[in-house]
Amino acid sequence: MGGACAAGPMVSRQAVLDESAPQVTVTRDGDHLNIDYRFGRDVPVWAFMDSALETDSRQPWRPRQWTVQTPGVVMERRGYYDIIRSTDGGPVPREVRFRVRPQAVDLEAEYPTLLFSNGAVALPTRQLDVFALPSAQAAEAVPDDLNRVTLDGGSSRVTWRDDNGPVLFNGRRHDQLTTMDERSYVLLGEATVTPGEGLSTVIDPNLPPWIGEEIRGFAPRVGQYYRDRLGAPGSGGDTPIVMVAWNGPTEQMTSMGGSVLPGLIVMSFEGRGVTTAQPDIMERSRWFIGHEAAHFWLGQTVRYQFADEAWITEGGADLMAVRALKRLDPAYDDRSELQSEVDDCVNLAMKPVAQAGARGEHRAYYACGAVFAMAAEGAQKQRTGGDWLDFLKPLLRQPDGVLSREEWLTALTRTSRDPSLRGDMERLLDQGAADPSAVIARLFQRTGVAFRLDNGRIVLS
C-alpha cells in the first residue's frame, strides 16, 4: 500500500531570478501534452529542479514520459538531475518542444502527475522549473537538496491550455491560465468540483463510491479536530480542496498515494483491493487522510528547512494522524500503528536517518520521526500531562514559518530538561547505530513511553 508524503521541502528554493525566466506553454492534445519552452538567453545546459526518481524502479521519471521534438537537443541524467543540452556542445536552442505522454507513477519525495480515468490529467505547477548550468559535467556536482545552494534560475512562467476546454486551478475554471510562483496543481480535462462541508472535492468519476463518501465524511471531522487543538492552519484562505484520481482496479494491488500543498490534498487510488470498503482498507484510508490533513499544520503552517529534516513533518504528521483517529474512533488500534513505526525505525536507523532520502529509504523519515515525536509526547506528558499536539502547538508559531531541527530539539530539551535525549536523537540522525533498539529504548525509558523488551525487540504496551 503506497504511503502518503508531503513531498519535498515546502520552502522556496534559493534562486537568482531575472527577466529572462523561461516561458513555458503546456497544451493538452488528447492523451498527450505538448510542452514548449522559450528560453530568454543562451545557456549550455538547463537542468530540471523536479528530477525525482520513481519509487519502485528508482529510475528518473521524465525521460520515460517526455520525448524531445527539437532536433539537436538531448535529454539525459547527470547526477541527481534530468538535463537538456545540445548535441553539438553549443547553447541549448532558445525554443525547445517536448511531446509528453503522462503516466501516474509514485515519486520519491516529489509531487506526482495525477491521471484520471476519463483522460484528464493534473500536473504540479512547479514541475517545469529549470536552472542553468555551464556544462553537463557541472550537473554532477549539484547536491540533491537545492535548498542548500544558490541557483541560476527559478520559477518558470507557465501558460496552461487545453484544446478541448478550460483548465481547472484552485477549484475554478479558466480558458487559459498562467502560473509562476504558485505551488499547486493544474487539471487539464473534464472534472467536477463539488462543494462540501469544510472542503470541496474534485473526484475521478469512476472512483469507487465508498472512497468519495469517506473523504467527504471523514476529512472535515479530522480537520476540525486539528483546528480545535492547534488553531487555524497558517495556510488559511479558501476552503481546502481534495483532488482524487483513480488508476483502475488493477489485480493483486491495493495502492493509496498522495501529498499536500497549500489548500489542496491530492490522492490517487489503484487496485482491486480498494474497490470495496473492507474494514482494514477503511482504517488505512482514514489514517491516510489524517496524515495528509495534518500537513496543513505541520508542513505548511511551519515547514522544515532542509530535505534531511523531513522527519520533523512526516513523522510528526504520522503521530498527529494516530492521535486524531483514536480520538474520533475509540476502537482504532493506535498501538499497532505505532508498533509499526518503532519496528521500521529500528530496521532503518542502522544508517544515518538524515541521509535516508539519498538512499531511497524515505520511510525512515516517517518511522523515526514518529519515534522521536513519541518521545517528545512522553516528555510533555511527564511535564504537564499533555500529549503530542500540546508539544507541537507552540512550535507552530515560528515567525519565519520554518521549524528547524535545532528549534525542534531545543524544545525537546526545554520540555524534558534532559539534554541526553537530544544527543541520542542526533546520533540516530547523523550516524545511525549498530543497535537502534537500545538507543530507542533509552529514549522511551527516560520519557515514560510504555514498552517492554522481548528478546531485544521493543514492544509497546
C-alpha positions as CSV (number, residue, x, y, z in Angstrom):
1,M,0.0,0.0,0.0
2,G,1.5,3.3,-1.1
3,G,2.4,5.7,1.7
4,A,1.4,9.3,1.9
5,C,4.0,12.0,1.5
6,A,4.2,15.7,1.8
7,A,6.7,15.7,-0.9
8,G,9.8,17.8,-0.8
9,P,10.7,20.9,1.2
10,M,8.0,23.5,1.2
11,V,10.4,26.4,1.4
12,S,11.1,28.3,-1.7
13,R,14.4,27.3,-3.3
14,Q,17.1,30.0,-3.2
15,A,17.4,31.3,-6.7
16,V,18.7,34.1,-8.8
17,L,15.6,35.4,-10.7
18,D,15.7,37.6,-13.7
19,E,13.5,38.9,-16.5
20,S,14.8,36.1,-18.8
21,A,12.9,33.4,-16.9
22,P,11.8,30.6,-19.3
23,Q,8.3,31.0,-20.8
24,V,6.6,27.6,-21.0
25,T,3.3,26.6,-22.7
26,V,1.6,23.4,-21.7
27,T,-1.1,22.3,-24.1
28,R,-3.2,19.2,-23.7
29,D,-3.9,17.4,-27.0
30,G,-6.0,14.3,-26.4
31,D,-4.0,11.9,-24.3
32,H,-0.7,13.8,-25.0
33,L,0.7,17.1,-23.9
34,N,2.9,19.5,-25.8
35,I,5.4,21.4,-23.6
36,D,7.0,24.3,-25.3
37,Y,10.0,26.1,-23.7
38,R,11.1,29.5,-24.8
39,F,14.4,30.5,-23.2
40,G,15.4,34.1,-22.9
41,R,19.2,33.5,-23.1
42,D,21.8,31.2,-24.4
43,V,22.8,28.6,-21.9
44,P,24.8,25.4,-22.4
45,V,22.7,23.2,-20.1
46,W,19.2,23.5,-18.5
47,A,18.5,21.2,-15.5
48,F,15.1,20.4,-14.2
49,M,14.6,21.1,-10.5
50,D,12.0,18.3,-10.2
51,S,14.1,15.4,-11.2
52,A,12.8,12.8,-8.7
53,L,13.2,9.1,-9.1
54,E,10.3,6.6,-9.4
55,T,9.7,5.0,-6.1
56,D,9.5,1.4,-7.4
57,S,12.3,1.4,-10.0
58,R,14.5,4.2,-8.7
59,Q,14.8,5.4,-12.3
60,P,14.2,9.0,-13.4
61,W,10.6,9.6,-14.5
62,R,10.9,12.4,-17.0
63,P,13.0,10.6,-19.7
64,R,10.3,7.8,-19.7
65,Q,7.5,10.2,-20.4
66,W,9.0,13.2,-22.3
67,T,10.2,13.0,-25.9
68,V,12.4,15.8,-27.2
69,Q,10.9,17.0,-30.5
70,T,13.6,19.7,-31.3
71,P,16.4,18.5,-33.5
72,G,19.9,18.6,-31.9
73,V,18.7,18.5,-28.3
74,V,19.0,15.5,-26.0
75,M,17.7,14.8,-22.5
76,E,19.8,12.7,-20.2
77,R,20.5,12.1,-16.5
78,R,23.5,13.7,-14.8
79,G,23.9,13.3,-11.1
80,Y,20.6,13.9,-9.4
81,Y,19.1,15.9,-12.3
82,D,17.5,15.5,-15.7
83,I,19.2,17.9,-18.1
84,I,18.9,19.0,-21.7
85,R,21.8,20.0,-23.8
86,S,22.7,20.5,-27.5
87,T,24.4,17.6,-29.3
88,D,27.0,19.9,-30.8
89,G,28.1,21.4,-27.5
90,G,26.7,24.8,-28.1
91,P,23.9,26.6,-26.3
92,V,20.5,25.0,-26.0
93,P,18.2,26.4,-28.7
94,R,16.0,29.2,-27.5
95,E,12.9,27.2,-28.3
96,V,12.5,23.5,-27.3
97,R,9.5,21.3,-27.6
98,F,8.6,18.1,-25.8
99,R,5.9,15.6,-26.6
100,V,4.6,14.1,-23.4
101,R,2.6,11.0,-22.7
102,P,1.9,11.5,-18.9
103,Q,1.9,8.5,-16.6
104,A,0.9,8.1,-13.0
105,V,3.9,6.8,-11.0
106,D,4.8,7.3,-7.4
107,L,7.9,9.5,-6.9
108,E,10.4,9.8,-4.2
109,A,9.7,13.0,-2.2
110,E,8.1,14.9,-5.1
111,Y,4.7,15.7,-6.4
112,P,3.5,13.2,-9.0
113,T,1.3,13.6,-12.1
114,L,-2.3,12.5,-11.5
115,L,-4.2,10.7,-14.2
116,F,-8.0,10.4,-14.1
117,S,-9.9,7.5,-15.7
118,N,-11.8,9.9,-18.0
119,G,-8.5,11.1,-19.6
120,A,-8.0,14.2,-17.5
121,V,-4.5,14.9,-16.1
122,A,-3.3,17.1,-13.2
123,L,0.2,18.4,-13.2
124,P,2.2,20.1,-10.3
125,T,2.7,23.8,-11.2
126,R,6.4,23.7,-10.3
127,Q,7.2,20.6,-12.3
128,L,8.5,22.8,-15.1
129,D,11.1,24.9,-13.2
130,V,14.7,24.8,-14.5
131,F,18.1,26.3,-13.7
132,A,21.1,27.0,-15.9
133,L,24.5,25.2,-15.7
134,P,27.7,25.8,-17.6
135,S,28.1,22.2,-18.6
136,A,26.7,18.7,-18.3
137,Q,29.6,17.8,-16.0
138,A,28.6,20.6,-13.7
139,A,25.2,19.0,-13.0
140,E,27.0,16.1,-11.4
141,A,28.3,18.4,-8.6
142,V,24.9,19.8,-7.7
143,P,23.6,18.3,-4.5
144,D,20.2,16.6,-4.2
145,D,18.9,19.3,-1.8
146,L,18.6,22.5,-3.7
147,N,17.7,24.5,-0.5
148,R,21.4,24.4,0.3
149,V,22.6,26.2,-2.9
150,T,22.0,29.3,-4.9
151,L,20.7,28.6,-8.4
152,D,21.0,30.4,-11.7
153,G,17.3,30.1,-12.4
154,G,14.0,29.6,-10.7
155,S,10.3,29.7,-11.4
156,S,9.2,29.3,-15.0
157,R,6.3,31.3,-16.3
158,V,3.9,28.6,-17.4
159,T,0.8,29.1,-19.6
160,W,-1.7,26.2,-19.4
161,R,-4.1,25.3,-22.2
162,D,-6.5,22.5,-23.1
163,D,-7.6,22.2,-26.8
164,N,-10.9,20.7,-25.6
165,G,-11.9,23.3,-23.0
166,P,-11.0,25.3,-19.9
167,V,-8.4,24.2,-17.3
168,L,-9.1,23.9,-13.5
169,F,-7.0,25.7,-10.9
170,N,-7.8,26.2,-7.2
171,G,-11.3,24.9,-7.8
172,R,-12.1,27.4,-10.6
173,R,-12.2,27.1,-14.4
174,H,-10.0,29.2,-16.7
175,D,-10.0,29.4,-20.5
176,Q,-6.2,29.9,-20.2
177,L,-4.1,30.2,-17.1
178,T,-0.6,31.5,-16.3
179,T,1.3,30.4,-13.1
180,M,4.8,31.2,-11.9
181,D,5.4,31.0,-8.1
182,E,2.2,29.2,-7.1
183,R,2.7,25.7,-5.7
184,S,-0.4,23.7,-6.6
185,Y,-1.9,21.5,-9.4
186,V,-3.5,22.4,-12.7
187,L,-6.1,20.0,-14.1
188,L,-6.4,19.6,-17.8
189,G,-9.6,17.8,-18.9
190,E,-13.1,17.2,-17.6
191,A,-13.6,17.4,-13.9
192,T,-16.4,18.4,-11.5
193,V,-15.9,20.5,-8.4
194,T,-18.3,19.5,-5.6
195,P,-18.5,22.0,-2.7
196,G,-18.9,20.4,0.7
197,E,-18.9,21.0,4.4
198,G,-15.4,22.3,5.2
199,L,-13.9,21.2,1.9
200,S,-14.5,20.9,-1.8
201,T,-13.8,17.8,-3.8
202,V,-12.6,17.0,-7.3
203,I,-13.1,13.3,-7.7
204,D,-12.5,10.9,-10.5
205,P,-15.9,9.9,-11.9
206,N,-15.0,6.2,-11.7
207,L,-13.6,6.2,-8.2
208,P,-15.2,3.5,-6.1
209,P,-18.1,5.4,-4.4
210,W,-17.2,4.5,-0.9
211,I,-13.9,6.3,-1.1
212,G,-15.6,9.6,-2.1
213,E,-18.1,9.2,0.7
214,E,-15.4,8.5,3.2
215,I,-13.4,11.6,2.1
216,R,-16.4,13.9,2.2
217,G,-17.5,12.5,5.6
218,F,-14.2,11.9,7.5
219,A,-11.8,14.6,6.2
220,P,-13.8,17.6,7.7
221,R,-14.0,15.8,11.1
222,V,-10.3,15.2,11.3
223,G,-9.6,18.7,10.1
224,Q,-11.9,20.1,12.8
225,Y,-10.1,18.1,15.5
226,Y,-6.7,19.6,14.4
227,R,-8.3,23.0,14.3
228,D,-9.7,22.6,17.8
229,R,-6.4,21.5,19.2
230,L,-3.9,23.7,17.2
231,G,-5.9,26.7,15.9
232,A,-6.5,27.6,12.3
233,P,-3.7,26.5,9.9
234,G,-1.4,29.1,8.7
235,S,-2.3,28.3,5.0
236,G,-5.8,29.7,5.7
237,G,-7.6,31.2,2.7
238,D,-10.2,29.4,0.6
239,T,-11.9,26.2,1.5
240,P,-9.5,23.3,1.2
241,I,-9.8,21.1,-1.9
242,V,-9.3,17.3,-2.1
243,M,-8.4,16.1,-5.6
244,V,-8.7,12.3,-6.0
245,A,-7.6,10.2,-9.1
246,W,-8.5,6.6,-9.8
247,N,-5.9,4.4,-11.7
248,G,-8.2,1.4,-12.0
249,P,-8.9,-1.9,-10.4
250,T,-5.5,-3.5,-11.0
251,E,-5.4,-7.1,-9.9
252,Q,-3.4,-8.0,-6.8
253,M,-2.9,-4.4,-5.9
254,T,-4.0,-2.1,-3.1
255,S,-2.4,1.3,-3.5
256,M,-3.0,4.7,-2.0
257,G,-0.7,7.7,-2.6
258,G,-0.8,11.4,-2.2
259,S,0.6,14.6,-1.0
260,V,-0.5,18.0,0.3
261,L,0.0,21.6,-0.9
262,P,-1.4,24.9,0.3
263,G,-5.1,24.4,0.5
264,L,-5.0,21.2,-1.5
265,I,-4.8,17.5,-0.8
266,V,-4.1,15.2,-3.8
267,M,-4.7,11.5,-3.7
268,S,-4.6,8.6,-6.0
269,F,-6.0,5.1,-5.6
270,E,-5.4,1.9,-7.5
271,G,-6.2,-1.8,-7.2
272,R,-8.9,-4.4,-6.9
273,G,-8.3,-4.2,-3.1
274,V,-9.8,-0.8,-2.8
275,T,-12.9,-1.3,-4.9
276,T,-14.9,-2.3,-1.8
277,A,-14.9,-0.8,1.7
278,Q,-13.3,-3.6,3.8
279,P,-12.6,-2.7,7.4
280,D,-8.8,-2.7,7.1
281,I,-8.9,-0.6,4.0
282,M,-11.3,1.8,5.6
283,E,-8.9,2.2,8.5
284,R,-5.9,2.8,6.2
285,S,-7.8,5.4,4.2
286,R,-8.7,7.3,7.3
287,W,-5.2,7.2,8.5
288,F,-4.1,8.4,5.1
289,I,-6.5,11.3,5.3
290,G,-5.4,12.1,8.8
291,H,-1.8,12.2,7.8
292,E,-2.3,14.4,4.7
293,A,-4.7,16.8,6.6
294,A,-2.0,17.1,9.4
295,H,0.3,18.7,6.9
296,F,-1.9,21.8,6.7
297,W,-0.4,22.5,10.1
298,L,2.9,20.6,10.2
299,G,4.2,21.2,6.7
300,Q,2.5,24.4,5.8
301,T,1.9,26.5,8.9
302,V,5.5,25.5,9.6
303,R,7.8,23.6,7.2
304,Y,11.2,22.1,7.5
305,Q,14.3,23.9,6.3
306,F,16.3,21.2,4.5
307,A,15.3,18.0,2.9
308,D,17.2,15.9,5.5
309,E,14.8,17.3,8.1
310,A,11.7,15.7,6.6
311,W,11.4,13.6,9.7
312,I,10.0,16.7,11.5
313,T,6.9,16.9,9.3
314,E,6.5,13.3,8.2
315,G,6.9,11.5,11.5
316,G,5.1,14.3,13.3
317,A,2.1,14.1,10.9
318,D,2.1,10.3,11.4
319,L,1.6,10.7,15.2
320,M,-0.9,13.5,14.6
321,A,-3.0,11.1,12.5
322,V,-2.8,8.4,15.1
323,R,-4.0,10.7,17.8
324,A,-6.8,12.1,15.7
325,L,-8.1,8.7,14.6
326,K,-8.0,7.4,18.2
327,R,-10.0,10.5,19.3
328,L,-12.6,10.1,16.6
329,D,-12.8,6.3,16.8
330,P,-12.0,4.8,20.2
331,A,-11.9,1.3,18.6
332,Y,-8.9,2.3,16.4
333,D,-5.8,0.2,17.1
334,D,-3.3,3.0,17.7
335,R,-0.8,0.7,19.4
336,S,-0.5,-1.5,16.3
337,E,0.2,1.6,14.1
338,L,2.9,2.9,16.5
339,Q,4.4,-0.5,16.8
340,S,5.0,-0.5,13.1
341,E,6.7,2.9,13.4
342,V,9.1,1.6,16.0
343,D,9.8,-1.6,14.2
344,D,10.6,0.2,10.9
345,C,12.7,2.8,12.6
346,V,14.8,0.0,14.2
347,N,15.3,-1.5,10.8
348,L,16.3,1.7,9.1
349,A,18.3,3.6,11.7
350,M,21.4,1.5,11.5
351,K,22.4,4.1,8.9
352,P,22.0,7.9,9.4
353,V,18.4,8.8,9.3
354,A,19.1,12.3,8.0
355,Q,20.6,10.8,4.8
356,A,17.8,8.3,4.3
357,G,16.4,10.2,1.3
358,A,19.6,9.8,-0.7
359,R,19.4,6.1,-0.1
360,G,15.8,5.9,-1.3
361,E,14.7,5.0,2.3
362,H,12.2,7.7,2.8
363,R,10.2,5.5,5.1
364,A,12.9,6.3,7.8
365,Y,11.7,9.9,7.9
366,Y,8.2,8.7,8.8
367,A,9.1,5.9,11.2
368,C,11.9,7.5,13.1
369,G,10.2,10.9,13.0
370,A,7.2,9.3,14.7
371,V,9.5,7.6,17.3
372,F,11.1,11.0,18.1
373,A,7.6,12.5,18.3
374,M,6.5,9.7,20.7
375,A,9.5,10.5,23.0
376,A,8.6,14.2,22.8
377,E,5.0,13.4,23.7
378,G,6.2,11.3,26.6
379,A,8.2,14.2,27.9
380,Q,5.2,16.5,27.5
381,K,3.1,14.1,29.5
382,Q,5.6,13.9,32.3
383,R,5.9,17.7,32.4
384,T,2.2,18.8,32.0
385,G,0.1,15.7,31.4
386,G,-0.3,16.7,27.8
387,D,0.2,14.9,24.5
388,W,2.0,15.3,21.1
389,L,-0.3,18.1,20.0
390,D,0.4,20.0,23.2
391,F,4.2,19.7,22.5
392,L,3.7,20.7,18.9
393,K,1.3,23.7,19.3
394,P,3.9,26.3,20.4
395,L,6.3,25.1,17.7
396,L,3.8,26.2,15.1
397,R,4.4,29.8,16.0
398,Q,7.6,30.3,14.1
399,P,7.8,33.9,12.8
400,D,9.6,32.7,9.6
401,G,7.3,29.7,9.1
402,V,10.3,27.3,9.3
403,L,10.6,24.7,12.1
404,S,14.2,23.7,12.0
405,R,15.9,20.7,13.6
406,E,17.6,23.0,16.1
407,E,14.3,24.5,17.2
408,W,12.6,21.1,17.5
409,L,15.4,19.6,19.6
410,T,15.7,22.7,21.7
411,A,12.0,22.4,22.5
412,L,12.5,18.8,23.5
413,T,15.3,19.7,25.9
414,R,13.3,22.6,27.4
415,T,10.3,20.3,27.9
416,S,12.2,17.2,29.2
417,R,15.0,19.0,31.0
418,D,17.2,16.2,29.8
419,P,19.8,17.1,27.2
420,S,20.8,13.5,26.7
421,L,17.6,12.9,24.7
422,R,18.8,15.3,22.1
423,G,22.2,13.5,22.0
424,D,20.6,10.1,21.3
425,M,18.4,11.5,18.6
426,E,21.3,13.3,16.9
427,R,23.3,10.1,17.0
428,L,20.5,8.3,15.0
429,L,20.1,11.2,12.7
430,D,23.8,11.8,11.8
431,Q,25.5,8.4,12.4
432,G,22.9,5.7,12.8
433,A,23.5,3.0,15.4
434,A,24.6,-0.7,15.3
435,D,21.7,-1.4,17.7
436,P,19.0,1.2,17.2
437,S,16.7,-0.7,19.6
438,A,19.0,0.1,22.5
439,V,19.0,3.8,21.6
440,I,15.2,4.0,21.2
441,A,14.7,2.0,24.4
442,R,16.8,4.6,26.3
443,L,14.7,7.4,24.8
444,F,11.5,5.7,25.8
445,Q,12.7,4.9,29.3
446,R,13.6,8.5,30.1
447,T,10.4,9.9,28.6
448,G,7.9,7.4,30.1
449,V,6.8,5.7,26.9
450,A,5.4,2.4,28.0
451,F,7.2,-0.7,26.5
452,R,8.9,-3.9,27.3
453,L,11.8,-5.7,25.7
454,D,11.1,-9.1,24.1
455,N,14.3,-10.8,23.0
456,G,15.7,-7.3,22.3
457,R,12.6,-6.1,20.4
458,I,10.8,-3.0,21.7
459,V,7.2,-3.9,22.2
460,L,4.8,-1.1,23.1
461,S,2.5,-1.7,26.0
